[in-house]
Amino acid sequence: MQRRLIHARIVNPLLGSSDIPLPNYATDGSAAMDLRACLEQPQTLQPGERFPVPTGLALDMRDPGLVAIVASRSGLSLKHGIRVAQGIGVIDADYHGEIRVLLTNDGNVPYDIQPGERIAQLLFQPVIQVDLHLVQQFDTPTQRGEGGFGSTGRL
């Protein structure tokens, strides 16, 4: 496993306190580190509601070849219907502001986000930027072609 140094800045003094630990990897085999709710008091998320939860953390990746991905925690999604609202969050290498996690409640009951609660995961991935070359048609046909949703069958 490769490790890199990423510069981080605490933008809320609650982060790093005894109540709200710094982001960390839960185990040696974890691919993503946990992001925590940097809140002074619980925040209720009503069914169908979205809320940008502050994390108290800002990054300076210093490498346009990296992106930070904010992903849902499976336990929150399964047990309570709480997930990252847009599917995933993308934090570009040149963004230096506080990471906020846009959570939504897909459940049927209100959910109280607790100060310091692990609300999402932060995963770092390499980036490849491309230049699009526009053509009238593609040179190489494929078996799938333009078949879309479900075109390859169910099983």
C-alpha positions, 0 to 999 in steps of 0.5 A: 500500500502506497502512502502520501503526505497530504497537507491538512488544516483544521478550520474549526477548533472543535476538530482534534478535541477530545470530542471530535477526533481527527480523521483517521483510518479505522484499521490498517486495511481501510481504504478510506479514512473516516470523516466526522461531524464537526458540530457543537450540538446534534443536528436533526435530519428529517426524512427527505432532508439534506444538510451540509455537515461540516467536518472542520477539515480543509486539504491542500493536496498539492497534486492535480493528479489526485482527487479526494472522494467523499463516500457514504458509510455503509452502516449509516446507509443500511441502518438509518438511510443516511447517505451522501446526497449526490452519491459521492462528493468530489474534492478537487486538488485546488479546493482549499475550503472546509470539507462539508458532507452533503447528507440526505435522509432516505429513511422514514424517521428523523435522524440525529447527527451527533457531534463527532459522529463518523458520517462519511469516508474520505478516499484518495484516488489518482486522476487522469484528465483527457482531451476529447477528440470529436468524431462523427462515428467510432472506428471500432464496433463493440458487442454492446454498441449503444445498448444502455440500461439493462442491455446485457441482461439480468443474469 
